[in-house]
Structures are given as structure tokens and as C-alpha cells.
Amino acid sequence: MSAAPGEVQRIGAGELRAFIQDAGELKKGTLLYDGGQLLNLARHENKLFCEARGSGAAPYKVTLVYSGSPAPAFKGRCTCPARTFNTAFCKHAAALLVAWARAPESFVVSDAAPPGAPGAETARKSVKKGSANAQALMKSGVEQVGTLVRELAVAGVAAIGADRIEQMEKLAEGLRENRLRRLSARTLDLAALLRGPAAGAGPAASGPQAPGARRGALPAVAYANLMADLLLTARKLEKHLAGEPLDDRHVEELVGKTWKASDRKPAEGLTLVEYAFSTRTTSDDYVIRESRFLDLETGRHFSEKQILPAFMAKRTEPKRSFAGEVLAGARATTYPGYPPLRLDFTDLGDKRPLEAGALEAVLARALPDVGAALAALQEHRKDVFAPDLVPVAVRIDTLFARGARLSAVDDKGEALHLPDDAALEERLAGSLRDARLRALLGDVGIDAALPTLWPLAAVVEGPLGLELRPVVEQGAAARSGPLEGSAWNAAAREAGASPAAIALGEVREELAEALATGLTGLGARVTDPLAERLRDLRLEKQAALLQGLPQRPEPADRLDDFIKLYQVLEMALVRLAGATHIDSASTERVPTYESVTVARPDEALPPDEVARRRAAGAMSRYVAAVHYARHYESLPASELVESIFPLWADGTATPTIARTFAPLGAEAIAAAERALTVKAGRVAKLTAVRVLQAVALHGGAASADAAAMLGRVAEHAKDAGLRALARDALDVLDALDARAAGPGGGAVRARRAARMERVQELAKTLGAAPTKEERGEALKALAELGDLSALPALRRAFYADAARGVREEAAYALAQLGDVEMVETFVRMLASRGEDEREAKIAAYALGYLGDVRGLSELLAAYAEGYKPGIVADAIRAFGPVALAPLVELIEARPEIAKRAAALDALKKMEDAAVAGCLLERVEARRGEADFPERAQLYLKLADVHPHSRREVASAVAAALAGAEGKDAQAALRAAQRALGVVKRSK
């Protein structure tokens, strides 16, 4: 219905989405309206007005302005904090439009705009009055948090119901609106923790739980940490609101402020290298896009952030990344706060490519060892309001793999723990393969009580020199949650923590358990044993403080000293846990990963046992690589030359094979040529390229021939992954030649710089483009470019892209470029075919593209089940001769497979001579056995897929059964004769 001039158009509920594009804000607005949160609905000329209840003392003033030209539209104005973001519709404005759509008759027609309505002439307020109101609202919020903490501390969590958690979430929203941002975020985190996995999603979860229902799943240390943070923050803000000034960095951390340019400090002469770029969403629904920088002049860490409410982030151009660039002579202003200091650029300076010289400067500015990183952490943690993490760049010599957890070890043998995070370990493995680790850049903090480094990037040295490789996913948080209970104890013992550190960690955890249970129950039976253990650790003052707590009759009076004790014990624990020492004499370097060591295995395991343990999760990739290397190095060179399949099709064996073949010269070149010309899987051909590179680097008469063959592969191979690997090998050779001849190598650097610039451009589009179509085009271009430096960006897209179609194409691109680090991931996806059929299908295709024998077993298992027979058969066929023997063995073990219509398709698409050769070997191996006649008929059926194999196998079977007696033998002989045309087939 159109509106008369100066009036507001009537709309129906179905038209709301035409005016409110953000579905989330519309949903929130609907809930506000349905909850009766709107007051004093009014209409004046082309404006709608109301007041909306919020968490503050006074309701928000809301206005909607209607315009009919050039097209019908509403613009919202509101006195809530969202007004600062100039959004068309906050949730209160959305609620007002819902009211107009549903009940226009409830609006009173007014002769003038209500006083104080935004946009009205009478809306001006004095600054002084607004400031006083804001301070009152802040004081009220701090008091509410103090009450919440006291209630939880006294009664414990067992009596907390879902309704109380919902109140906490609403309180957090009000705290954010009243600029108490740290209290808001921590309150939301606490609510989420209390909901926990035990909260459930069904109807039963809506009411209060029985005592202890949530208690068993509650991570006590994380709970106590949040409670301590809330209390200490509230106490600090109470003093501030009473007149005590706040340091500027505490203002930024606890309250937040719109810092004008005049408030910020100038920073000039910066030389910045971006080492990480991430996008994350906070617990209070803000999107943060962040670049992390290291200043090559001072070694200080900076960040550039774009912080937006989630609804606004959807329609705001994302900030750009500066990956692969050096910002020389940049100027900025810095916000008050803690490292990394947030900056706002005023001049980006001269941008130049990130080259070896800049990375040498990164290493020069990095902390020299683990001890320096721990000292920086301890200094940082002295301020209880400092963020949990402090950024560092630290020189690292190796990673030590112990169980599922890695440690970063310096050249003195001192180690920092890395988080127990499978996704991080996967990304580190990809970054460190065939490269030496020089430094890690990231955040150091406390995981429970273990000093832990959350790496964001690594400086590595590969065949082409220094490189900066990211190890963090876009969209992934920098850290995982802390370890709890037995998990922490096990990790601490495995990491080599001292008995004193483990004992103190247990005491602190029991205190956290006591806080979760409630301070009402904190009696001498709880405190006396813990105090005695503190005295054993020579912590006399802390023991006395603990024993004095039960003597206070009011449980609430115990809270402040309890939290004080808990915090002091954390600092003592950090000092005790410290760095752990790794004895290099008891470790062994991993051949595939030069910078990773493992405890030296006591036994040598064959490849099939290693694969079984890997599949069961009982062995890390690094220990497996040591066993694989030992096995392949034990084989004589003659066996490696004569039987290149299936050895060359195993991605884990490639480095060992390349080293073994390097001195074999012409013999190695002949084996590589065979692998490149035979119709085989991609990994076997990638191994051939690595062998050619090793021969060329080894020198001697065959070096030139190996280099020439690499040139032909780089120029003419149809496979993008092969071309890319051959180009990299040629770059390594050219770079070495340039260094040997003296100063030079400019041509290699220029060639690679041009390719890197294109890769970085496409990688940025892949990571930040708003539509899946744009990201898909960038992904396709990266795959066609065929440069191996694209692998990190492709992995990020595979793991983190929001669109499933983009993730699927990323999987295929990774396989196309021969990323053998992805094999185990694809195998797990295929093994879960009963849970996610689409993911399993993607994995089957990708494993076929790769042709790594580690994926063959699961493909054969799927083949035996009859899962997607066409897709799986094509994947198996792509392996070439590597797959023949395992496939025939499977059909021998499961003869019923040969009866399926599509079961023989994989054999039919393989080379005739290869099929014949495999089956002839089986005939020769089985002849004379009691069940040979039965097996012979199966071999004949399999051979029937090709004319040549049919004749060859039939001749061998007929010769083997000549003169044999018995019904089964005669039947098999007649079948062989029919195949040869000696006996006509029965009609």
C-alpha cells in the first residue's frame, strides 16, 4: 500500500526482509517485539517512534524515518551503542518495524516528535549529563558482576539452571552496551562454559539441572580462571569509578575507548613484515580481521585490526593482507595497550617484496632462545590485567615430537610446549617438509600450567633460501582451551615437568574444584591436606593463608583471599614448570622433516605395521617416517631399481629413495624415466622428479642428463604438479650455479618473484573474496598456475572456507599439485563414508589423483563394499600397476566381487600387458596347490577384460593343468581352451 505524502507506508510482515537485509537483526528485533520490550509506540508525519527496554537504567530512544523516493525505504536511528556503526537497522529499530508491520493500529498519532528521539530537533543532550549517566550504568554493571561472582563462589555451580545462564548472557550484552567490554566477554565465556556439553539441546535442558548434572563435565581450571578474572576486573573498576585513574592501556583492555588521533602515539620509521593474517568472531559477536607485524627496526610486535559487529562485517569491505611484502618507512599512530600494539596507518611507506634480507632481519630481531621467551612471559604476567598471551619471535632449532604433542627446542636443548592440536600439527608438517626450521613467530602463554607457544608462522630455510610460511588458519582461533585434570598431569609428566611442578599443579586444580563446588563447603577437611602439600613445596605463607580461609564464618568473605591465593600459585607454577630440557643424544632426526626429532625407536617396524599403527592413531607421522626410512634404507639398491613399484608410489619414501638413488647416475635416470613413462599414479612420477633432482645435485657425468630430463618435464608434462616440482628443482640447480659463480642469482629470484607475486595475489582473493564464485575462480587459477608455493593457501581453503564447493575444489587442487601431506586426511574422510558420503566421494577422487599407495587400502575396502563403484574403480585405476597386485589379492580373498557388473571396470581400464603380467605371476605362484583349479577359473575371468591377457593367462592355465585329473581341474582346463579358441564356447 503506497503512502500519502508526509505519511508512513503500511507494510505486511512478509515484506520485512525487503527493508531489513540482515536476517540476524530481524530475528533479534522480532524477539524483542514478541517479548514486549517496546514502549510508547508513536507516529509523527513520516517517522515512527518508540522506547526499547535495554540492560541500562533508561530505555533506548528509537526512530524510523520513512522515505518513498526513489524507492520505499526506512532508515533507523537509535540511542543504543550500535548507532556508532551507522547501521541502517540495529535490533531495536528492527523491532520497531516489526511492530509497524504487525500492529500499526497500536501507534499513537503525535503532533510532534517525542522529546529525546534521535533525529528530532529536541534531541540535544548536554555532554556532562550523558557522561554522568554512562558512569552510573558502568557502576551498576560492575556491581552486577560482583554479585554474580559472589553467588557462584558461595553456592557453587551445581545449582545453576539454564534460566540463570540466560540471565548471564543478557547481563553480558548489557555490559558491552555500557562499555565494560572485558567483563562482557568474560561473562559470555563463563555462560558458555556453564552450558557445556552436558547442557544438551532438548527440552530437558531448558529447566534447572539436578545438582551435579553439569558438574562432571565442567573444566574446573577454566572455570576458576574466568571467576578470578571477573573478580579482579570488577575490583579494579570499582576503584576507578570511585576516582582512581586508569592507565591508558588498562582503559583499552578493560573498558575500551574511541581513541582520537590526538590521543594516540605516533610511530615513524617502521619496517614491517606481516607474519599472520586471521579472521575471528568473538563471543559477543564481533568480527575481528587482524594483520600481525614484526618491526625489523625494533623487534616490536604490532597489529592492524578491523573490528566490526557481525551484522556490519557482512557488508563492509574486508581489510587487506600485506603477506609477502615489506612496508619500509611506514608511519602510523598506535593505540594504548599491550603487545602487539594496535596501529592505524597514516602512510604505508615503500612496499617491496619479502626477500631473504628481510627474513635475515627477522631472525636477528627474534629472541635468542626459549629462556628469553619465558622471561618475556613472566614479565607480561605480572600485570593481572594483561591479555593471556604475549607475542614473540623466537629462534628454534628443532621440534621434538613426543606422543601427540610437539615441543619447540632451541639450540641449548630447552623446550617450549606447542598446543595439543591435530590441525596445527598438520599445518606445521606441511610447512616443515624438506625445510629446516629457523624461528617461530606467535603467542606464548599458559596452557593450564604448561608454558606454551601458539605458533602463527615459521621462518624456514629450504633449498631456495629463507621463507616465511604461515601455520595458522584464517578463521581459526590462536589457541585451544586449557588441559584439565588427568590430561594435564599426563601431558606435564610426558613433557618432563618436575615433580614439584606436577604436585603444585594438582594442588591448584583441587582449589579450582573447591571453587566450583562452592566456598560454603571449604572446610578444614579440604584445606588442611592441601596446606600440608604447600608446605612440602616450601610455600609457607600460601599454606597459612589457605588454612585461615575456613575460619571466616561467612563464605563470601573467603572469596578475595581465595582468588589471591589461586593467582599467586599460578605464578609459582609457571616458574616451576618453566622450560623442559630435551636430551639430543636420545633423539633421532626425521628424514622427511629435517627440523623434527623423535625419541629413538627401539625396534624397526615393516611398512604395513607402521601403516596399521598410523591408522589406529597409535603412531605420529614423524615416528612413522623414521620407520619408513629405516626400512627403505635397508633395501639393496638393486631391489630399488628393479622394483620401483610400489616403493616409488609411497609419498613417505620419496626423500629416502632420492638420497639412495642420487649416486646411481645413469641407472637412477633410467628408473626415473620408466616411472615417468609408465601409466602410473602421480606420486610415483613426483618421486621420479625428486630422484632426477638428487642425481643432478650429486654431480658427475649423469648430472647434465638429469637436468635435461627435468627441463623436458617442466616444459612438456601435462600434469601441473609435475611441472611445478620440476620447475622448483631447476630453480634449485640454477640458484646453486649462481652462488658457485659468485654474486648473482638475480634471474632465479626475478623468475620466482614474478610467480610468487601472482600466487600471493590469487591467495589473497581466495582468502578474502566475499563470494564463493570469486574464491572458486582464484582457486582454479592457482591450480592451473601449478606453483607449489600455493599449497598453504589451498590447504587453508580446504580446511576453512565457508563454501563446501570451494573446499571440494581445494581438495582436488591439492591432489593435482601432489600434496602428499594430505593423504592421511583424505583416507580418514573416505573411512568415514558412512557418516558423510559427499566428503568420502571427494576423498576417493583426491586419492585417485594423488596415487599414493597409502590411500590404496581404504579405496580397496570401499571397492569391496561396492561403495560408489564407478568412482572408486576410476581412483584405483589411476594408480596404474601399483594397484594391480593388491586388487587381484582382494578379489582372490573375496571372489564374489568378480560377479558385480562394475567390479572388473578397474582392471579393464588398466594396461593389457600389466594385467597379463600380474595374473601370470599369480598362476605361477599358485600352480600345484589343491585349490588351483578353482583359482584358475577366477584368473581366467579377470583376464577376460583384455584380448592379450586372456590369451596369455589361458595359455599358462592350460599348461599348468595339462594331464590333471578331477572334475574341477577338467572344468578349468576347458575354460582355458575356450579362451584360446581350441574348444567352442557353449551356447
N, C-alpha and C positions, 0 to 999 in steps of 0.2 A: 504494500500500500504506500503510495507516494505521500509526501508531507507537504502541507501548505507552507508558504514562505514564513520563516521565523518559528517553525514548529519542528518536532522530532518525529521522524518516520516510525510508524509501528512496524515491528518485525515479529516473525514467529520463531519458536525455539529451534526449528530446523535451519534457520538462517544464521545462527550464531557463528558457525565456522567460517562463514563468508566474511565476517568482520574481525574475528579473533583467530589468527592463524596458528597460534601456539596452543596445541591441544592440552599441554600440561597446565597452562594458566587457566584455560577454560574449565578444566576438571576441578582445579582448586577453587575457582570462582563459584562453580556450581555447588561444591560442598559448603562454602561459606554461606551462600544464599539458603540452601536447604537447612543449614544449622541455625538459621535465624540470627545471623551476625550483622545484618544490615538494619540501620535505624533511620528514621526521618526521611523517607523517600520523598523527593520533591522534583518538580519540573518548572523551569522558567525559560520561556522562549525556546531556543534550540539547545538547551542544556538540561541534563539530568543531574541530580544531586543526592547524596546520602552520607551517612556516617557509618563507618565499619568498625566493629569491635576488634581490638588487637590485644597484644600482650601488655601494652602500656596502660598507664592510668587514664589517658584520654583517648577517645576513638579517633580514627583517621578520617579526614575530610576527603570525599571522593567526588569528582566531577567528570561527566561525559559531555563532550561537545559534538553535536551532530552537524555535518555538512552534506548538502545534497549535490554539490558540484565540485569537480567534473563527474564524480560518481558518488553514490551514497557512502558515507564513511563516518566512523566515530573515533574520536581521539580522547584518550583517558588522561586525567590528571589526578594525583593523589598525594597526600602528605606523608605516606609511608616511605621508608628508605629506598624503595625501588625507583622513586621519582628521580634519583640521582643518575639513573642509567637511561633517562629519556626514552623509556619504552612506551609503546602505544597503549599497552594493557598490562598493568600489574594484576594480581589476583583480585584485589578489591574492585578495580574498575571492571574486570570481567564479571564479578558477582553483580555489580550494578546493571550491566547489560542483560544478564540472565534475568534479573528482576523485571526489567522493562519488557523482555520477550514473553515472560510467563504471566506477569500480573501488572499490566500498565495501569489498571484501574486503581492500584494502591498508591500511585504517585499523586501527591497534593500539588495543585497548580499554584505557584507562588508569584507574587507581584515583583519579587526581586531575588537575586541570588542570596542564599543563606550566608550569614557572616562567617568569614574564615574559609569559605570554599575556595579551592585553588582556581585561579583564573579570574576570580571576582575582584572588583575594584577595592573591596574592603579586606582583602586577604593579607595586607601587610602586617607583619608582627615585629615587635622590637627584638633585636638580636639578644639583648640581655634576658628577656623573658624566656625566649626559646632555649638559651643556654641553661637557665635555671631548671627548666622542665627536663632537659636532657640529663642533667646531673641527678635529678630526683629519680628518673627512670633507671639510670645506671645503678644508683644506690639500692633501689628496690630489687633489681635483678641480682645484685651481689648478695643481698640478704636471702633471696630465694635459693640461691645455690648453697649458701651456708646452711640453711635449714635442711635442704636435700641431703647434703653430705652427713650432717649430724644424724638425721633419721636413719640413713642406710648404715652408718657406722655403729649405731647403738643396737638396731634391731637385726641387722644382717640382711642378706638377700633372699632368704628362703620365703619370707612373707610378701615379697614384691609380686604384684599381679600385673597383668597386661594393661589394666587401666592406669596404673601408676607409671608404667613405661611410656604410655601415650602422653601423659601429663609432662613427663620429662622431655619428650620430643617437642611439645608445644612450648615448653619453657625455653628450650634451645632456640627455637625460632624467634621468640621474643628477645632473647639475649642478643642475637645477631642484629635485630632491628634497632636495639638500643646500644649498638657499637661495642658490645662486650664479646668480641669475636673469639678470643681464646676460650672463655667459659662456654660459649655457644658450641664450638667444635668439640670440646671435651665432653660436654653434656650429651651431645648426639652420639659420640663414640661410646659413652657409658650406656646409653639406652640400647644401642645396637649390641653391645656385649651382653647385657642382661637378657635381651631377647634370645640370643644364642641359637644354636641348632636345636635345642630342646623345646624352643617356644612353639615350633610346629606351625602349620598353616591352616589347620582345620578348625571346626567350631570349638573344639575343646580348648583351643589355645586362647580363646577370647576372654575367659574369666581367670580369676586368680588361680595359681597353681598350688598344688599341695606342697607343704613345707619340704624342701629338699628336692623338688622335681627338677628345678633348673640348676640347683647347686652342684650336682655331679658333673655337669658339663661346663661349669664356669671356669675360665682360666684365671686362677686366683691372683697371680702376679700381675697380669694385665689389669685386672680389676683394681688392685691396690695401687698400682702406678697412676691410674686415672683418678682415683679418690685423692691421692696425695697431691696431684697436680691441681685438681679443683680447689682443694682446701688452701693450698699455698697461694694460688692466684687470687682467691677470694680475700684472703688476709691482706695481701699486698694492695688490692684495690680498695679495701676498707680504709687503709691508711691514706691512700691517695685521695679518696673522696672526703676524708677528714682534713685535708690540707697539705699532706706530704707530697712534694713534687715527684713526678716520674721522670726517670732518664728517658731521653728520646727513643732509644732502642726498645725500652720497655713499653713505651706508648705504642710503638709499631707492633710489637709482639702481642701485648695484652688487649689493647683497645682498638688500635688502628686509627688512622687519621688520613685525611686528604692533604698530602704534603705539597705545598706550593713550591714552585721552582726556587723561590727565595728561602724556603725552609731547608732545601737540600744542599749538600756539599758538592762543589764542582770537582770533577776528576778529569785531568787532562793528560795527554801523552800516553794513553793506554795502547797496548799492543795485545789484542785479544784473540784467543783461539777458542772456538766453540767446541766443547768436548761431549755435550749431550743436549738433546732436544726431546722434550716429553710433553704429553698432554694428559692431564688427570682431572678427575672430578672429586671435589671434597665432600665430606659427609654432610655439609649443609648446602650442597647442590650448586657449587660454584665451579666453573671450568677454568683451569689454570694451564696456559700454554707457556712453557718456560725454555729459554736457552741458558745453558750453563757455560761460563767462560773461565779461562785461566789467563791472567795478565802476565805476559812474558817479561815485563819490566820488573814487577814486584813479587810475582808468585801469588798474588791475592786472587781470591775467587769471587766472581760476580755472577749475577743472573739478570736477565731481562724477562719480565713476565707480562702476560696479558691475562687479566683476571676479570671474568665476566660471570654474571648469573647464567645458569644453563639455558634459560629461555632466550637470552640475548646472544649467547655464543653461537646459536644456530644460524643467526642472520648477520654475523659480523665476520669480516674477512680475517682469517687467522694470521697471527704474526708469522713472519718468515723465519726460516732457519738460516744460519750462516755456516753450515757444515762445509768443510773443505776450503775455507777462506781464513785469511789473517786480516784483522781490522787494525791496520797500523796507523797510529796517530789519532785514534778515536777519542772523542770528547763526550762527556756525559755528566749528569748530576746523579748523586747517589742518595738513596733513602736511608734514614736511620735504621739500624737493625743489626742482625748478626750475619756472619758469613754464611752463604755467599751474599754479598751486599747487592741489593737490588738497584739497578741503574736505569736511567732514562736517557737514551742517546740524544745528543744535540748535533753530533757530527760523526758519521761512521768512519771517517778517515779514508785512507787509501786501502782499498781491498786488493789483496793479492792472493795467489793460490797457496795453499798449505804445502810447504815443501820441507825437505829434510832439515834445513837450517832452523826453521821454526820448531820442529819437533825436538831437535837437539836442545833448543832453549827451554822447551817444556821439561825435558829431563834435568836440565841444570836448575830449574826452579822447584823441582819436586823435592819433597822431604827425603833425606838420605836413607832412612831405614824405618823399620816398624817401631822402634823405640821413640822416634820423633813423632810419629803419628799418634802413639798412645799418650805422649806428653801433651800434644795439642788437644786430645780428647779430654784429658783430666783438667786442663786449664779451662776448657769450654764448659765442663760440667760443674765448675764451681759456682756458676750463676744458675740458680734453680729455675729461672725463667727462660733460659736459653733453649732453643729448639733441641730435640733429641739428638740430632745429627750435626756433625761439623764436616765441611768439605775438605778433602785432602787430595793431593797428588803425591804418591809415594813410590820410590823406586823398589821394584820387586824383582827377585832373581828367578824364582820358580813358584809353581803352585804344587802343593802336596795334597794328593788325593788319598783320603783315609775314610773308608766306608762311603757313605753318600755325601760327605761334606768335604769341601776344599779349604785349604789354608793358603794364604799368601805369605811366602817366605822370602826374607831379604838375604843379602849375601853373608850375613852373620849367622844364619840359621834361625833367627827369631821370626815368629809367625803370628799373623792376624787371621782370625777365622773369617770365612765367607759364609753367607747365609745358606741354610739347607733348602735350596730352591732348585728343583729339577729344570725349570725353564731357564734360569740363569746359567746353570751348568751347561745346558745345551748351547746357549749363545756363546759362552766362553770357549767351548770346544771348537765351534766354528771359527772364532777369531784367532785361536792359537795354533790351529793346524798348520804345520810347515812354517812356523814362525817362532822367534824367540821373544819372550816377554821381557820388557824393559821397565814398565811402570804401569800402575793402575791409578785411575782418577775416579773419585766417587765420594761416598759419605761414610764416615766412621761413627759408630755409636755402640750401644749395648743391646745385645740380644739376650734377654733375661740377664745373666751376669757375664756373658762372654763378650769381650771386645770384638766387634765385628765390622768388617768393611763391606759395604754395599757398592760394588763397582758399577760405574756408568760407562767407562771407556777404558781401553787399553792402548798403550804405546807398545808396538811390537816391531821387531826387526826381521824382515824376510829377505828373500833373495834380491829384492829390488830396493832394499834400504828400510828406513823407518816409515811406519804407517800408524795413523790414529784410527783405531777400529772401535765402533760403538758396541756396547754389550747390553744396553738397556732397551726394552721395547717401548715404542711410542704407546702411550696409554697405560703402561704398567707402572705400578707404584714402585718407589725406590726401595722399599723394604717390605718384608713379610712380618707376620706377628711374632712375638717372642715365644721361645720354647717354654714348656711348662713341665713341672714335676719330674717324673722319671725320664722324660725326653731330654730335659736339660741336664740332669745328672749323668745320663748315658753319654750325651754329647761332650760334657765337660771332662769326663773320665777319658773318653776316646781322644779328646783334643790334648790330653796331657796336663790338665789343670791340677794344681797342687791339692793334697788332701785338705789343707786349711781352707782353700777357696771353696771346695765342694762342701765342706762342713758349714761354712758361713752361708753359702747359697741355700742350703737346706733349712737353716735357721730362719733366714729371711723369707723363704717360701712358706714356712709354717706360720710366721707372723701374718703373711698375706691371707692364709687360710683362716686365721683367727679373725681378721678384719671382715672377711666375707661372712663368717658365722655370726659376727656381732660382738661388740665390745662388752655387752652385758654379760656374756659368758667368759670374759677374760679374767679368770681367777688364778690363784697360786698354782693350781694343778697344771695350768697351761704355761705360766711364765717361769716357774722355778726351774724346770728341766732346761728350758731354752736359755735362761740366765747362766746356768751352770756351764752350758756349752760355750757361751760367750766368754766366760772366764777362762775356759780352757784355751781360747784363742787370744787371751790377754786383752780382752775388751772389757775392763773392769767398770768404767763409767757407764758404758752402754748396758751392762748387766744390772747395775744398780738402778738405772732409770727404768728398765723393764720390770724389775721386781717391785718398784714403787707404784706401778700403774694400778694393780688390783686394790691398793689401799685407799683409793679415792672412791667414795661411795657412789657418786654419780657417774654412770658410764660415759656421758657426754664430756665430762671433764678429763677423760683419759685420751681424747682424740688428738689434741695438738701434740702432746708429747709422744704419742704412739707414732704419728706421722713423722715427727722429727727423728725418732729412733730409726724408723724404716728408711729414711733418706740417708742418714749417716751410715747405716750398714751397707747401703748401695755403693757409696764411695769407697768404703773399706773393701768391699768385694771387688770393685774394679781394680783397685791396687793389688789385691791378692791374685786375682785371675791373670791380669797382665798379659804379656805375650808368652807364648809357649815356644819351646825350643825343639827343632827338628834335627835329628842326627843324620847328616847326609850320608854317613858311612853305611847306614842300614837301608838306604833307599836306592831305587833304580830309575833312571830316566825312561820315559815312554818314547819309543822310537818315532811314533807318528806325531807326537807333541813334544818338541824339544824342551819346552819350559815346564813340563809337568813331570813330577816324580811320584812313585808309589813305594810302599814298603816292599822290599824284595821278596817275590813269591818263593815258597819253599819247594814247590813242585812245578813240573811242566805239564800242561794240560793240552790234549789234542783239540783242534778247532771245533769239532762237533760238541765236545763237552763245554767249551767256552761259550759257544752259541746257546747251549741249553741253559747255562747259568745266567747269561745275559737276559734271555727271555724271561727267566724266573725272577729277575730283579736282584739276583744274589751276587752280581759282579759288576763293577763300574766299567765304563768304556775304556778307561786308562789301564786298569789291570788286564782287561781283555786284550788290549793292544800289545802289552808285554808278552802275553802267552802266544798270541798270533806270531809275533816277531820271532820268538824263540823257536816255534815250530818251523816256520819257513826258512829261517837261517840254518836249521839243522839238515835241510834237504840238500843233496848234492846239486851242483849247477846243471849237470846233465839232465837230471829229472825235471828241473825247472824249464829247461829249453825244450825238452821233448813233450812235456805235458803242460803247455801253457794254460790249458783249460782243465779244471775250473779255477786254478790259482789266480790267474790274472783278472778274473771277474769278481774278486773279493776286494772291496774298497779298503779294508783294513790292512791288506797285504801289500798295497801299492808301494809305500815307501821302502819296505824291506826288499821287494822284488827289484825296485830301481837301484838300490845300493848293490844288490847281489849281481845284477847284470851289467853294471857300469864298466867293469874291467873286461868284459867278454867280447867287446868290439863287434866284429862282423857277425858273430854268432847271435849277439843280442839284437842287432839291426834286423837280421833275418826273422827272429822270433817276433819282433815288433811289427814287421811287415805282414807276417802271417795273421797276427791279431787284427791288424787294420783292414785287411782284405777279406777275411772270412766273415760271413754274415753272423755276427756275434753281438752280444749286448754292449751297451755304451761303456760300462766300467772297464771291460777288457780293453777297449780301444783307448780309454783315458790312461790306463796303465801303460799301454804301448807308448803313448806320448811321453809319459814320465820316464820310461826306460830310455827313449831317444835323447831326452834332455840329459839324463845321467851319463850316457855314453859321450855326448858332446862335451860335457863339463869335465869328464875324466881325462880327455885329451887323447893323443895317439893318432894312429893312422885312420881309425874309423870315425874320428870326431867330425870331420868335414862331411862325410856321408850322412851321419846322423842329423847334422844341422840342415843339410839339403832336404832330407825327408821331412823334417819339421816344417821347413818352408813350404813344401808341397801340401802338407796337411793344413797349414794356416791359410793357404791361398785357395785350395780346391775342395776341402772337405765339406760335405753337405750338412754335417752336424755342427750346430752353433757351439756346443760345449767343447768339441774337439778343436774347432778353430780358435776359440778363446784360450784354451790351455796351450796350444801350440804357439800362439802369439806371445803369451806370457813367457814361455820357455825361450823364445827368440829374444825377447826383451832382456832376459837374464843374461843370455850369451852376449848380446850387444853391450850391455852395461859393463860386464866383466872385461870385454875387449877394450872399451873406452877407458876404464880405470887402468888397465895394463899399459895402455899407450900414454898415460899421463892425464892431465886435466882434459876433461871432455865429458862425453855422455850427454851433451845437450840435446842431441837428436832423439835419444831414447826418452829423456824427460819431456821434451816437447810433444812427442807422439803420445806418451801416456797421459800427459796433462790434458790434451785435447779430448781423449777418450774419457778421462775422469770428469772433466767439466760436463760432458754430455750425460754421463752416468749420474752425477750429482743433481743435474737439472731434472732428469726424469725421476730420480729417487725422491726429490722434494715434492714433485707433483704426486707421486704415488703415496706419499705420507700425508699430504695436506689438502689435496683436491677435494672439494665438497661433494662431488657426485661420483657414484661408482663407475659411471661411464668414463669419466676423465681418468680415474685411477686405473681402470682396465686398459685404456689406451696407453698410459705410461708404462704399465706392466708389460704389455705386448712389445712396446718399443725396447724396453730393457732386455727382454728375452732375445729379440732379434739382433740387438747390438752384440750380444754374446760375450760381454766382458765379465770376468769373474769378480771384479770389484762390486758388481751389482748384487752379489749374493746376500750381504747383510740386509739391504733394503727389501729384497724378495722374501727373506725369512721374516722380517717384520710384518710384511703384508700377509704372509701365510698365517702367522700367529695372531695378529691383532686387528686386521681390517674388519670393519663392521659389516661389510657385504660378503655373504657366503660365496657368491660368484667370483669375487676378486680373490678370496682365499683359495678357491679351487684353481684358478688360473695361475696363482703364485706357486702352487704345488707342482703343476706341470712345468712351469718355467724353471724351478729349482732342479727338477729331474732332467730337463733338457740341458742345463748347464753342468750336469754331472755332480751335483752336491751330495756326495756320499754320506755327509753328516746327517742327512735327513732319512736315511734308510730305516733306522730303528723306529723313528716316529711314524713312518708310513706302515711299517709292519704292525705296530700297535693299532693303528687305525683299521687296518684290514682284519686284524684279530678280533676287533670289536664290531664285526659286521652284523651281529645280532642286535646291537644297540643302536647303531647309526648306519643305515645302509648307504646313504649318499656319501658319507665320509669314507666308507670302505671301498666304494666304487672308485672314488678319487685316488685312494691309495693303490688300488690294483693297477690303474692306468700309470701312476707315477713309478711304481716298482718295475713295470714293464719298460718304461722309458729308460730307467737307470740301468737295469740289467745287472744289478749287484746280487751275487749268489746268496747273500744273507736274507734276501727277500723271497727266495725261491721256495723255501719250505712252507711258508704261510700261503703262498699262491697255490702250491700243490694241495695243501689242506683244503683250501676253498674249492679247488678243482674237483677234489674227491667228493665234496659235499654237493656238487652241482650248483654252486653259487655263481650266478652271472656267467654261464659257461662261455659265451662268446667273448666277453671282456677278459676273463681270466685266461682263456686259451690264447688270445692275442698277446697278453702280457707274457705268458710262458714262452710263446714262440719267439718273442723279441729277444730272449736270452740267447737264442741260437744253440749251438752244440752243447753249451754248458747245461742246458735243461734236459737234454735227451736221456742220459742215464738215470737221473732221479725220476723223470716222468715214467720211463719204462718200468723202473722198480716199483713205483706206486701202482701201476696197472697190474703188474705181476702180483702184488700183495692184495689188490682189490680188483679181480678180473671183471666184476660186474660193471666197472666203469666203461669198459670197451663196448658195452651194449648200448650206451647212450648215443643219441643221434649226433650230438655235437662233441662227443668225447674225444674223437680222433682228429678234430679240426687242428689242434696244435701240431700234431705230427704231420698232417697233410701240408701245412704251410712251411715246414722246415725243409732243408735241402735234401734231395733224394739220396745222395751219396752218404750224407751224415746219418740219416735214418738207417740206411742199409748197414753201415759200419757198426752202429750201436747194436742193432739186432743180431748181427753176425757174431759179435763178441758174446752176447747172451747165449746164443746157440752153442758156441764152442765151450762156454763155461758150464752149461747145464747138461750137455750130452752125456749119456750113460747113467744119469740119475733116474730113480724109479718113476718120478712124475714128469720126466722129459716129454713123453708123447702129448700129455695134456698142455704143457707149457708151449710145445712146438706149435700147436694149433693157435694159441694166443699170439705167438710171434708172427705166424702167417697172416693173421687178421690185422695186426698192426702194420706189417709190411705192405699190405694191400693198398695203402694210401698212395703209393708211387709205383709205376711200372718197373723201374730199375730195382728198387728194394724188394719188390715182390719176386722178381726172378732170382736175385742173389740169395735171399733168405730161403726161398723154396728149394733152390739147389743144395744149400747147406743142410736143410732139414732132410731132404731126400737122401743125401749121402750119409747123414748120421743115423737114419733109420733103415738103411739097406740091410736086408736079411733079418730085421727084427720081427719077433712074433708077438702075438697078443692082439686083442681087439682094438685097444687104444692106439697102439703103435701103427697098426694097419690103417686105421682111420686117419691118423696124422700123415702117413705116407701118401694116401690117396689125395688128401688135401694139397700136399706139396706138388704132386703130379698134376693135379688140376690147374694149379697156379702156373705150372710150366707148359701147360697145353698138352701134356702127354695123355691125360685122361680127361675126357669131356666132362664139363660140369653137369650135374643132374638138373633136369628141368623142374 
